[in-house]
Amino acid sequence: MATVELTTANFDQVTGSDGIVLVDFWADWCGPCKRFAPVYERSSEKHSEITFGKVDTEAQQEIAAKFDIRSIPTIMAIRDGVIVFAQPGALPESALENLIEQVQALDMDDVRKKLAEHNH
């Protein structure tokens, strides 16, 4: 599956659904973003069960501000509507694959329980 362009119009719908969504926050002027793009694209072709989204931080400043994106590229992993990972910096392919494995292995009941405890 190719990557999906995320905008204010579709962001909540795409990221709020069940399953895993990876989000790449990027900009056209960003050198590391351009170098990371082919890695992200290759990974999206390997993992058709995962939605790979991209947020152009120049065009979608509202989304970038909502998640306090200060450095790009930033990778965010969302599973079943819950942000489980967010980190600035371009990942090498092996690290991106490792991140995907870790997100797939999460016990979401446990994650929700810890979130609930944290929010009380």
NUTI-475663 format. One record per residue (C-alpha): z, x, y; residue number from 1. Coordinates in steps of 0.05 Angstrom, whole numbers. Layout:
// residues N
<atom><up>Z</up><east>X</east><north>Y</north><pos>NUM</pos></atom>
...
***
This chain:
// residues 120
<atom><up>0</up><east>0</east><north>0</north><pos>1</pos></atom>
<atom><up>-17</up><east>26</east><north>68</north><pos>2</pos></atom>
<atom><up>33</up><east>28</east><north>124</north><pos>3</pos></atom>
<atom><up>48</up><east>-34</east><north>166</north><pos>4</pos></atom>
<atom><up>51</up><east>-31</east><north>242</north><pos>5</pos></atom>
<atom><up>118</up><east>-60</east><north>264</north><pos>6</pos></atom>
<atom><up>123</up><east>-95</east><north>331</north><pos>7</pos></atom>
<atom><up>174</up><east>-140</east><north>364</north><pos>8</pos></atom>
<atom><up>134</up><east>-198</east><north>336</north><pos>9</pos></atom>
<atom><up>142</up><east>-179</east><north>262</north><pos>10</pos></atom>
<atom><up>199</up><east>-128</east><north>258</north><pos>11</pos></atom>
<atom><up>256</up><east>-175</east><north>240</north><pos>12</pos></atom>
<atom><up>213</up><east>-213</east><north>190</north><pos>13</pos></atom>
<atom><up>190</up><east>-150</east><north>154</north><pos>14</pos></atom>
<atom><up>257</up><east>-114</east><north>154</north><pos>15</pos></atom>
<atom><up>299</up><east>-175</east><north>140</north><pos>16</pos></atom>
<atom><up>268</up><east>-191</east><north>73</north><pos>17</pos></atom>
<atom><up>292</up><east>-170</east><north>4</north><pos>18</pos></atom>
<atom><up>271</up><east>-103</east><north>-22</north><pos>19</pos></atom>
<atom><up>263</up><east>-35</east><north>10</north><pos>20</pos></atom>
<atom><up>231</up><east>-22</east><north>77</north><pos>21</pos></atom>
<atom><up>222</up><east>48</east><north>105</north><pos>22</pos></atom>
<atom><up>210</up><east>53</east><north>179</north><pos>23</pos></atom>
<atom><up>179</up><east>113</east><north>214</north><pos>24</pos></atom>
<atom><up>193</up><east>115</east><north>289</north><pos>25</pos></atom>
<atom><up>138</up><east>157</east><north>320</north><pos>26</pos></atom>
<atom><up>95</up><east>168</east><north>382</north><pos>27</pos></atom>
<atom><up>24</up><east>192</east><north>392</north><pos>28</pos></atom>
<atom><up>46</up><east>252</east><north>434</north><pos>29</pos></atom>
<atom><up>96</up><east>277</east><north>382</north><pos>30</pos></atom>
<atom><up>72</up><east>338</east><north>342</north><pos>31</pos></atom>
<atom><up>123</up><east>332</east><north>285</north><pos>32</pos></atom>
<atom><up>106</up><east>258</east><north>279</north><pos>33</pos></atom>
<atom><up>32</up><east>274</east><north>270</north><pos>34</pos></atom>
<atom><up>49</up><east>326</east><north>216</north><pos>35</pos></atom>
<atom><up>95</up><east>277</east><north>180</north><pos>36</pos></atom>
<atom><up>44</up><east>219</east><north>181</north><pos>37</pos></atom>
<atom><up>3</up><east>243</east><north>121</north><pos>38</pos></atom>
<atom><up>67</up><east>255</east><north>80</north><pos>39</pos></atom>
<atom><up>90</up><east>184</east><north>96</north><pos>40</pos></atom>
<atom><up>21</up><east>155</east><north>80</north><pos>41</pos></atom>
<atom><up>18</up><east>191</east><north>12</north><pos>42</pos></atom>
<atom><up>87</up><east>164</east><north>-5</north><pos>43</pos></atom>
<atom><up>66</up><east>93</east><north>14</north><pos>44</pos></atom>
<atom><up>8</up><east>99</east><north>-35</north><pos>45</pos></atom>
<atom><up>55</up><east>121</east><north>-91</north><pos>46</pos></atom>
<atom><up>107</up><east>67</east><north>-80</north><pos>47</pos></atom>
<atom><up>72</up><east>0</east><north>-75</north><pos>48</pos></atom>
<atom><up>138</up><east>-37</east><north>-86</north><pos>49</pos></atom>
<atom><up>165</up><east>-10</east><north>-19</north><pos>50</pos></atom>
<atom><up>142</up><east>-32</east><north>50</north><pos>51</pos></atom>
<atom><up>127</up><east>27</east><north>94</north><pos>52</pos></atom>
<atom><up>129</up><east>8</east><north>168</north><pos>53</pos></atom>
<atom><up>114</up><east>48</east><north>230</north><pos>54</pos></atom>
<atom><up>141</up><east>35</east><north>300</north><pos>55</pos></atom>
<atom><up>103</up><east>66</east><north>358</north><pos>56</pos></atom>
<atom><up>162</up><east>80</east><north>404</north><pos>57</pos></atom>
<atom><up>116</up><east>82</east><north>465</north><pos>58</pos></atom>
<atom><up>86</up><east>13</east><north>451</north><pos>59</pos></atom>
<atom><up>151</up><east>-17</east><north>422</north><pos>60</pos></atom>
<atom><up>204</up><east>10</east><north>470</north><pos>61</pos></atom>
<atom><up>248</up><east>-52</east><north>458</north><pos>62</pos></atom>
<atom><up>254</up><east>-36</east><north>384</north><pos>63</pos></atom>
<atom><up>267</up><east>38</east><north>397</north><pos>64</pos></atom>
<atom><up>322</up><east>19</east><north>447</north><pos>65</pos></atom>
<atom><up>353</up><east>-32</east><north>400</north><pos>66</pos></atom>
<atom><up>364</up><east>23</east><north>347</north><pos>67</pos></atom>
<atom><up>380</up><east>77</east><north>399</north><pos>68</pos></atom>
<atom><up>323</up><east>121</east><north>377</north><pos>69</pos></atom>
<atom><up>330</up><east>185</east><north>417</north><pos>70</pos></atom>
<atom><up>291</up><east>234</east><north>375</north><pos>71</pos></atom>
<atom><up>226</up><east>224</east><north>336</north><pos>72</pos></atom>
<atom><up>205</up><east>221</east><north>284</north><pos>73</pos></atom>
<atom><up>264</up><east>182</east><north>258</north><pos>74</pos></atom>
<atom><up>264</up><east>152</east><north>188</north><pos>75</pos></atom>
<atom><up>303</up><east>90</east><north>174</north><pos>76</pos></atom>
<atom><up>314</up><east>58</east><north>105</north><pos>77</pos></atom>
<atom><up>330</up><east>-16</east><north>101</north><pos>78</pos></atom>
<atom><up>346</up><east>-50</east><north>35</north><pos>79</pos></atom>
<atom><up>355</up><east>-125</east><north>30</north><pos>80</pos></atom>
<atom><up>361</up><east>-129</east><north>105</north><pos>81</pos></atom>
<atom><up>415</up><east>-76</east><north>110</north><pos>82</pos></atom>
<atom><up>403</up><east>-9</east><north>144</north><pos>83</pos></atom>
<atom><up>426</up><east>42</east><north>92</north><pos>84</pos></atom>
<atom><up>398</up><east>106</east><north>123</north><pos>85</pos></atom>
<atom><up>373</up><east>131</east><north>191</north><pos>86</pos></atom>
<atom><up>360</up><east>203</east><north>209</north><pos>87</pos></atom>
<atom><up>316</up><east>239</east><north>260</north><pos>88</pos></atom>
<atom><up>269</up><east>293</east><north>237</north><pos>89</pos></atom>
<atom><up>206</up><east>298</east><north>196</north><pos>90</pos></atom>
<atom><up>223</up><east>301</east><north>122</north><pos>91</pos></atom>
<atom><up>185</up><east>344</east><north>72</north><pos>92</pos></atom>
<atom><up>152</up><east>304</east><north>17</north><pos>93</pos></atom>
<atom><up>206</up><east>323</east><north>-34</north><pos>94</pos></atom>
<atom><up>261</up><east>300</east><north>13</north><pos>95</pos></atom>
<atom><up>226</up><east>234</east><north>27</north><pos>96</pos></atom>
<atom><up>218</up><east>222</east><north>-48</north><pos>97</pos></atom>
<atom><up>292</up><east>239</east><north>-58</north><pos>98</pos></atom>
<atom><up>311</up><east>189</east><north>-3</north><pos>99</pos></atom>
<atom><up>270</up><east>135</east><north>-37</north><pos>100</pos></atom>
<atom><up>305</up><east>149</east><north>-104</north><pos>101</pos></atom>
<atom><up>373</up><east>145</east><north>-71</north><pos>102</pos></atom>
<atom><up>358</up><east>79</east><north>-35</north><pos>103</pos></atom>
<atom><up>330</up><east>50</east><north>-100</north><pos>104</pos></atom>
<atom><up>394</up><east>70</east><north>-137</north><pos>105</pos></atom>
<atom><up>442</up><east>37</east><north>-88</north><pos>106</pos></atom>
<atom><up>488</up><east>-17</east><north>-112</north><pos>107</pos></atom>
<atom><up>476</up><east>-67</east><north>-56</north><pos>108</pos></atom>
<atom><up>537</up><east>-110</east><north>-76</north><pos>109</pos></atom>
<atom><up>579</up><east>-47</east><north>-65</north><pos>110</pos></atom>
<atom><up>544</up><east>-32</east><north>1</north><pos>111</pos></atom>
<atom><up>556</up><east>-103</east><north>27</north><pos>112</pos></atom>
<atom><up>629</up><east>-99</east><north>5</north><pos>113</pos></atom>
<atom><up>640</up><east>-34</east><north>43</north><pos>114</pos></atom>
<atom><up>605</up><east>-62</east><north>104</north><pos>115</pos></atom>
<atom><up>650</up><east>-123</east><north>103</north><pos>116</pos></atom>
<atom><up>712</up><east>-79</east><north>97</north><pos>117</pos></atom>
<atom><up>687</up><east>-35</east><north>155</north><pos>118</pos></atom>
<atom><up>675</up><east>-95</east><north>200</north><pos>119</pos></atom>
<atom><up>745</up><east>-124</east><north>192</north><pos>120</pos></atom>
***
